[in-house]
């Protein structure tokens, strides 16, 4: 059980690194005028493969209910946002904790993230059982 928790933390951190990297990278390629919107769109699109990759890698080595894995990933990503993303990337650009957590896009992404991990994890467990 302890190794499952370690794996969930490791792969949750991997998902966070992928999502933050894509979010920040999208600022370097201006496609639309509103770069914040463009980065949010890139993040929403990147969440699908990132969440699936993290879930897939976890289930290669660990065992956990998909709902518990999804909540663990959300907790890890949110804590890393609080500890690293906001102080390093948001505050220097004039934002803050209240701006970050009052953005409805944050909650949309959290719900999407939960549903993707839950559905892919359920699919993965059923596929393995067959």
PyMOL CGO cylinders between C-alpha atoms (Angstrom):
from pymol import cmd
from pymol.cgo import CYLINDER

trace = [
    CYLINDER, 0.00, 0.00, 0.00, 2.85, 2.37, 0.75, 0.3, 1, 1, 1, 1, 1, 1,
    CYLINDER, 2.85, 2.37, 0.75, 4.37, 1.85, -2.68, 0.3, 1, 1, 1, 1, 1, 1,
    CYLINDER, 4.37, 1.85, -2.68, 0.99, 2.66, -4.24, 0.3, 1, 1, 1, 1, 1, 1,
    CYLINDER, 0.99, 2.66, -4.24, 1.00, 6.00, -2.44, 0.3, 1, 1, 1, 1, 1, 1,
    CYLINDER, 1.00, 6.00, -2.44, 4.55, 6.71, -3.54, 0.3, 1, 1, 1, 1, 1, 1,
    CYLINDER, 4.55, 6.71, -3.54, 3.67, 5.85, -7.14, 0.3, 1, 1, 1, 1, 1, 1,
    CYLINDER, 3.67, 5.85, -7.14, 0.58, 8.07, -6.99, 0.3, 1, 1, 1, 1, 1, 1,
    CYLINDER, 0.58, 8.07, -6.99, 2.70, 10.99, -5.72, 0.3, 1, 1, 1, 1, 1, 1,
    CYLINDER, 2.70, 10.99, -5.72, 5.37, 10.42, -8.37, 0.3, 1, 1, 1, 1, 1, 1,
    CYLINDER, 5.37, 10.42, -8.37, 2.94, 10.15, -11.27, 0.3, 1, 1, 1, 1, 1, 1,
    CYLINDER, 2.94, 10.15, -11.27, 0.77, 12.99, -9.94, 0.3, 1, 1, 1, 1, 1, 1,
    CYLINDER, 0.77, 12.99, -9.94, 3.88, 15.17, -9.93, 0.3, 1, 1, 1, 1, 1, 1,
    CYLINDER, 3.88, 15.17, -9.93, 4.66, 14.04, -13.47, 0.3, 1, 1, 1, 1, 1, 1,
    CYLINDER, 4.66, 14.04, -13.47, 1.18, 15.10, -14.59, 0.3, 1, 1, 1, 1, 1, 1,
    CYLINDER, 1.18, 15.10, -14.59, 1.64, 18.48, -12.88, 0.3, 1, 1, 1, 1, 1, 1,
    CYLINDER, 1.64, 18.48, -12.88, 5.03, 19.00, -14.60, 0.3, 1, 1, 1, 1, 1, 1,
    CYLINDER, 5.03, 19.00, -14.60, 3.52, 18.19, -17.99, 0.3, 1, 1, 1, 1, 1, 1,
    CYLINDER, 3.52, 18.19, -17.99, 0.54, 20.48, -17.52, 0.3, 1, 1, 1, 1, 1, 1,
    CYLINDER, 0.54, 20.48, -17.52, 2.56, 23.43, -16.19, 0.3, 1, 1, 1, 1, 1, 1,
    CYLINDER, 2.56, 23.43, -16.19, 5.12, 23.01, -18.98, 0.3, 1, 1, 1, 1, 1, 1,
    CYLINDER, 5.12, 23.01, -18.98, 2.47, 23.06, -21.67, 0.3, 1, 1, 1, 1, 1, 1,
    CYLINDER, 2.47, 23.06, -21.67, 0.73, 26.01, -20.05, 0.3, 1, 1, 1, 1, 1, 1,
    CYLINDER, 0.73, 26.01, -20.05, 3.96, 28.03, -19.93, 0.3, 1, 1, 1, 1, 1, 1,
    CYLINDER, 3.96, 28.03, -19.93, 5.13, 26.90, -23.36, 0.3, 1, 1, 1, 1, 1, 1,
    CYLINDER, 5.13, 26.90, -23.36, 1.89, 28.07, -24.96, 0.3, 1, 1, 1, 1, 1, 1,
    CYLINDER, 1.89, 28.07, -24.96, 2.77, 31.68, -24.09, 0.3, 1, 1, 1, 1, 1, 1,
    CYLINDER, 2.77, 31.68, -24.09, 5.73, 31.45, -26.50, 0.3, 1, 1, 1, 1, 1, 1,
    CYLINDER, 5.73, 31.45, -26.50, 3.57, 30.74, -29.54, 0.3, 1, 1, 1, 1, 1, 1,
    CYLINDER, 3.57, 30.74, -29.54, 0.97, 33.51, -29.81, 0.3, 1, 1, 1, 1, 1, 1,
    CYLINDER, 0.97, 33.51, -29.81, -1.90, 32.30, -31.94, 0.3, 1, 1, 1, 1, 1, 1,
    CYLINDER, -1.90, 32.30, -31.94, -4.66, 34.49, -30.55, 0.3, 1, 1, 1, 1, 1, 1,
    CYLINDER, -4.66, 34.49, -30.55, -4.47, 37.94, -28.98, 0.3, 1, 1, 1, 1, 1, 1,
    CYLINDER, -4.47, 37.94, -28.98, -5.51, 36.85, -25.49, 0.3, 1, 1, 1, 1, 1, 1,
    CYLINDER, -5.51, 36.85, -25.49, -2.50, 34.80, -24.37, 0.3, 1, 1, 1, 1, 1, 1,
    CYLINDER, -2.50, 34.80, -24.37, -4.15, 33.86, -21.06, 0.3, 1, 1, 1, 1, 1, 1,
    CYLINDER, -4.15, 33.86, -21.06, -7.10, 32.34, -22.91, 0.3, 1, 1, 1, 1, 1, 1,
    CYLINDER, -7.10, 32.34, -22.91, -4.75, 30.61, -25.33, 0.3, 1, 1, 1, 1, 1, 1,
    CYLINDER, -4.75, 30.61, -25.33, -2.80, 29.09, -22.44, 0.3, 1, 1, 1, 1, 1, 1,
    CYLINDER, -2.80, 29.09, -22.44, -6.00, 27.92, -20.76, 0.3, 1, 1, 1, 1, 1, 1,
    CYLINDER, -6.00, 27.92, -20.76, -7.12, 26.28, -24.01, 0.3, 1, 1, 1, 1, 1, 1,
    CYLINDER, -7.12, 26.28, -24.01, -3.72, 24.59, -24.34, 0.3, 1, 1, 1, 1, 1, 1,
    CYLINDER, -3.72, 24.59, -24.34, -3.99, 23.38, -20.76, 0.3, 1, 1, 1, 1, 1, 1,
    CYLINDER, -3.99, 23.38, -20.76, -7.48, 21.97, -21.30, 0.3, 1, 1, 1, 1, 1, 1,
    CYLINDER, -7.48, 21.97, -21.30, -6.27, 20.13, -24.39, 0.3, 1, 1, 1, 1, 1, 1,
    CYLINDER, -6.27, 20.13, -24.39, -3.11, 18.91, -22.63, 0.3, 1, 1, 1, 1, 1, 1,
    CYLINDER, -3.11, 18.91, -22.63, -4.94, 17.60, -19.61, 0.3, 1, 1, 1, 1, 1, 1,
    CYLINDER, -4.94, 17.60, -19.61, -6.34, 14.63, -21.53, 0.3, 1, 1, 1, 1, 1, 1,
    CYLINDER, -6.34, 14.63, -21.53, -3.05, 13.00, -22.59, 0.3, 1, 1, 1, 1, 1, 1,
    CYLINDER, -3.05, 13.00, -22.59, -1.28, 14.09, -19.38, 0.3, 1, 1, 1, 1, 1, 1,
    CYLINDER, -1.28, 14.09, -19.38, -3.91, 12.59, -17.07, 0.3, 1, 1, 1, 1, 1, 1,
    CYLINDER, -3.91, 12.59, -17.07, -4.13, 9.42, -19.16, 0.3, 1, 1, 1, 1, 1, 1,
    CYLINDER, -4.13, 9.42, -19.16, -0.35, 9.03, -19.18, 0.3, 1, 1, 1, 1, 1, 1,
    CYLINDER, -0.35, 9.03, -19.18, -0.10, 9.46, -15.41, 0.3, 1, 1, 1, 1, 1, 1,
    CYLINDER, -0.10, 9.46, -15.41, -2.97, 7.02, -14.85, 0.3, 1, 1, 1, 1, 1, 1,
    CYLINDER, -2.97, 7.02, -14.85, -1.54, 4.49, -17.30, 0.3, 1, 1, 1, 1, 1, 1,
    CYLINDER, -1.54, 4.49, -17.30, 1.91, 4.60, -15.70, 0.3, 1, 1, 1, 1, 1, 1,
    CYLINDER, 1.91, 4.60, -15.70, 0.43, 4.29, -12.21, 0.3, 1, 1, 1, 1, 1, 1,
    CYLINDER, 0.43, 4.29, -12.21, -1.59, 1.18, -13.08, 0.3, 1, 1, 1, 1, 1, 1,
    CYLINDER, -1.59, 1.18, -13.08, 1.46, -0.51, -14.56, 0.3, 1, 1, 1, 1, 1, 1,
    CYLINDER, 1.46, -0.51, -14.56, 2.95, -0.66, -11.06, 0.3, 1, 1, 1, 1, 1, 1,
    CYLINDER, 2.95, -0.66, -11.06, 0.25, 0.20, -8.53, 0.3, 1, 1, 1, 1, 1, 1,
    CYLINDER, 0.25, 0.20, -8.53, -3.24, -0.67, -7.36, 0.3, 1, 1, 1, 1, 1, 1,
    CYLINDER, -3.24, -0.67, -7.36, -5.78, 1.90, -6.22, 0.3, 1, 1, 1, 1, 1, 1,
    CYLINDER, -5.78, 1.90, -6.22, -9.41, 2.64, -6.90, 0.3, 1, 1, 1, 1, 1, 1,
    CYLINDER, -9.41, 2.64, -6.90, -9.68, 5.09, -9.80, 0.3, 1, 1, 1, 1, 1, 1,
    CYLINDER, -9.68, 5.09, -9.80, -11.66, 7.58, -7.68, 0.3, 1, 1, 1, 1, 1, 1,
    CYLINDER, -11.66, 7.58, -7.68, -8.97, 7.52, -4.97, 0.3, 1, 1, 1, 1, 1, 1,
    CYLINDER, -8.97, 7.52, -4.97, -6.24, 7.93, -7.59, 0.3, 1, 1, 1, 1, 1, 1,
    CYLINDER, -6.24, 7.93, -7.59, -8.08, 10.87, -9.15, 0.3, 1, 1, 1, 1, 1, 1,
    CYLINDER, -8.08, 10.87, -9.15, -8.47, 12.59, -5.78, 0.3, 1, 1, 1, 1, 1, 1,
    CYLINDER, -8.47, 12.59, -5.78, -4.82, 11.92, -4.96, 0.3, 1, 1, 1, 1, 1, 1,
    CYLINDER, -4.82, 11.92, -4.96, -3.71, 13.42, -8.27, 0.3, 1, 1, 1, 1, 1, 1,
    CYLINDER, -3.71, 13.42, -8.27, -5.92, 16.48, -7.67, 0.3, 1, 1, 1, 1, 1, 1,
    CYLINDER, -5.92, 16.48, -7.67, -4.50, 16.93, -4.18, 0.3, 1, 1, 1, 1, 1, 1,
    CYLINDER, -4.50, 16.93, -4.18, -0.93, 16.67, -5.45, 0.3, 1, 1, 1, 1, 1, 1,
    CYLINDER, -0.93, 16.67, -5.45, -1.50, 19.06, -8.36, 0.3, 1, 1, 1, 1, 1, 1,
    CYLINDER, -1.50, 19.06, -8.36, -3.26, 21.60, -6.13, 0.3, 1, 1, 1, 1, 1, 1,
    CYLINDER, -3.26, 21.60, -6.13, -0.52, 21.46, -3.49, 0.3, 1, 1, 1, 1, 1, 1,
    CYLINDER, -0.52, 21.46, -3.49, 2.18, 21.90, -6.13, 0.3, 1, 1, 1, 1, 1, 1,
    CYLINDER, 2.18, 21.90, -6.13, 0.22, 24.84, -7.55, 0.3, 1, 1, 1, 1, 1, 1,
    CYLINDER, 0.22, 24.84, -7.55, 0.11, 26.41, -4.08, 0.3, 1, 1, 1, 1, 1, 1,
    CYLINDER, 0.11, 26.41, -4.08, 3.79, 25.75, -3.33, 0.3, 1, 1, 1, 1, 1, 1,
    CYLINDER, 3.79, 25.75, -3.33, 5.40, 26.33, -6.74, 0.3, 1, 1, 1, 1, 1, 1,
    CYLINDER, 5.40, 26.33, -6.74, 3.13, 27.53, -9.55, 0.3, 1, 1, 1, 1, 1, 1,
    CYLINDER, 3.13, 27.53, -9.55, 1.58, 30.54, -7.85, 0.3, 1, 1, 1, 1, 1, 1,
    CYLINDER, 1.58, 30.54, -7.85, 4.71, 31.96, -6.15, 0.3, 1, 1, 1, 1, 1, 1,
    CYLINDER, 4.71, 31.96, -6.15, 7.04, 31.32, -9.10, 0.3, 1, 1, 1, 1, 1, 1,
    CYLINDER, 7.04, 31.32, -9.10, 4.84, 31.98, -12.15, 0.3, 1, 1, 1, 1, 1, 1,
    CYLINDER, 4.84, 31.98, -12.15, 1.64, 33.80, -11.11, 0.3, 1, 1, 1, 1, 1, 1,
    CYLINDER, 1.64, 33.80, -11.11, 2.72, 36.33, -8.47, 0.3, 1, 1, 1, 1, 1, 1,
    CYLINDER, 2.72, 36.33, -8.47, 5.59, 37.79, -10.56, 0.3, 1, 1, 1, 1, 1, 1,
    CYLINDER, 5.59, 37.79, -10.56, 3.12, 38.58, -13.36, 0.3, 1, 1, 1, 1, 1, 1,
    CYLINDER, 3.12, 38.58, -13.36, 0.81, 40.49, -11.03, 0.3, 1, 1, 1, 1, 1, 1,
    CYLINDER, 0.81, 40.49, -11.03, -1.51, 37.68, -9.96, 0.3, 1, 1, 1, 1, 1, 1,
    CYLINDER, -1.51, 37.68, -9.96, -1.92, 36.01, -6.63, 0.3, 1, 1, 1, 1, 1, 1,
    CYLINDER, -1.92, 36.01, -6.63, -3.56, 33.20, -4.75, 0.3, 1, 1, 1, 1, 1, 1,
    CYLINDER, -3.56, 33.20, -4.75, -6.98, 34.86, -4.82, 0.3, 1, 1, 1, 1, 1, 1,
    CYLINDER, -6.98, 34.86, -4.82, -6.77, 35.48, -8.57, 0.3, 1, 1, 1, 1, 1, 1,
    CYLINDER, -6.77, 35.48, -8.57, -5.66, 31.90, -9.23, 0.3, 1, 1, 1, 1, 1, 1,
    CYLINDER, -5.66, 31.90, -9.23, -8.32, 30.24, -7.09, 0.3, 1, 1, 1, 1, 1, 1,
    CYLINDER, -8.32, 30.24, -7.09, -11.15, 32.58, -8.09, 0.3, 1, 1, 1, 1, 1, 1,
    CYLINDER, -11.15, 32.58, -8.09, -10.72, 31.74, -11.78, 0.3, 1, 1, 1, 1, 1, 1,
    CYLINDER, -10.72, 31.74, -11.78, -13.57, 29.42, -12.85, 0.3, 1, 1, 1, 1, 1, 1,
    CYLINDER, -13.57, 29.42, -12.85, -11.19, 27.75, -15.31, 0.3, 1, 1, 1, 1, 1, 1,
    CYLINDER, -11.19, 27.75, -15.31, -9.27, 26.27, -12.36, 0.3, 1, 1, 1, 1, 1, 1,
    CYLINDER, -9.27, 26.27, -12.36, -12.38, 24.43, -11.20, 0.3, 1, 1, 1, 1, 1, 1,
    CYLINDER, -12.38, 24.43, -11.20, -13.33, 23.34, -14.70, 0.3, 1, 1, 1, 1, 1, 1,
    CYLINDER, -13.33, 23.34, -14.70, -9.86, 21.86, -15.12, 0.3, 1, 1, 1, 1, 1, 1,
    CYLINDER, -9.86, 21.86, -15.12, -10.08, 20.10, -11.74, 0.3, 1, 1, 1, 1, 1, 1,
    CYLINDER, -10.08, 20.10, -11.74, -13.43, 18.50, -12.67, 0.3, 1, 1, 1, 1, 1, 1,
    CYLINDER, -13.43, 18.50, -12.67, -12.09, 17.47, -16.09, 0.3, 1, 1, 1, 1, 1, 1,
    CYLINDER, -12.09, 17.47, -16.09, -8.98, 16.05, -14.48, 0.3, 1, 1, 1, 1, 1, 1,
    CYLINDER, -8.98, 16.05, -14.48, -11.01, 14.02, -11.99, 0.3, 1, 1, 1, 1, 1, 1,
    CYLINDER, -11.01, 14.02, -11.99, -13.32, 12.63, -14.68, 0.3, 1, 1, 1, 1, 1, 1,
    CYLINDER, -13.32, 12.63, -14.68, -10.48, 11.75, -17.05, 0.3, 1, 1, 1, 1, 1, 1,
    CYLINDER, -10.48, 11.75, -17.05, -8.50, 9.88, -14.37, 0.3, 1, 1, 1, 1, 1, 1,
    CYLINDER, -8.50, 9.88, -14.37, -11.66, 8.18, -13.08, 0.3, 1, 1, 1, 1, 1, 1,
    CYLINDER, -11.66, 8.18, -13.08, -12.83, 7.04, -16.52, 0.3, 1, 1, 1, 1, 1, 1,
    CYLINDER, -12.83, 7.04, -16.52, -9.43, 6.01, -17.84, 0.3, 1, 1, 1, 1, 1, 1,
    CYLINDER, -9.43, 6.01, -17.84, -8.58, 4.24, -14.58, 0.3, 1, 1, 1, 1, 1, 1,
    CYLINDER, -8.58, 4.24, -14.58, -11.88, 2.35, -14.67, 0.3, 1, 1, 1, 1, 1, 1,
    CYLINDER, -11.88, 2.35, -14.67, -11.28, 1.43, -18.32, 0.3, 1, 1, 1, 1, 1, 1,
    CYLINDER, -11.28, 1.43, -18.32, -7.75, 0.32, -17.56, 0.3, 1, 1, 1, 1, 1, 1,
    CYLINDER, -7.75, 0.32, -17.56, -8.82, -1.89, -14.66, 0.3, 1, 1, 1, 1, 1, 1,
    CYLINDER, -8.82, -1.89, -14.66, -11.59, -3.50, -16.71, 0.3, 1, 1, 1, 1, 1, 1,
    CYLINDER, -11.59, -3.50, -16.71, -9.21, -4.06, -19.63, 0.3, 1, 1, 1, 1, 1, 1,
    CYLINDER, -9.21, -4.06, -19.63, -6.69, -5.78, -17.34, 0.3, 1, 1, 1, 1, 1, 1,
    CYLINDER, -6.69, -5.78, -17.34, -9.42, -7.96, -15.81, 0.3, 1, 1, 1, 1, 1, 1,
    CYLINDER, -9.42, -7.96, -15.81, -10.44, -9.31, -19.22, 0.3, 1, 1, 1, 1, 1, 1,
]
cmd.load_cgo(trace, "trace")
